């Protein structure tokens, strides 16, 4: 099926319906909520882990560890 034959608002794979967007979209990005699996980590844990890593590196550089 070519793209001309598809109708706007047609259901895509997975049964979710996508609404058509304007071609240029005024420079805005469109994000779809597609779950692709993988590890899910809360943003707070990522930030805390980053600060912990920075502190460990600074302590190791100072010769404390």
Buried (B, 14 or more C-beta within 10 A) or exposed (E): EEEEEEEEEEEEEEEEEEEEEEEEEEEEEEEEEEEEEEEEEEEEEEEEEEEEEEEEEEEEEEEEE
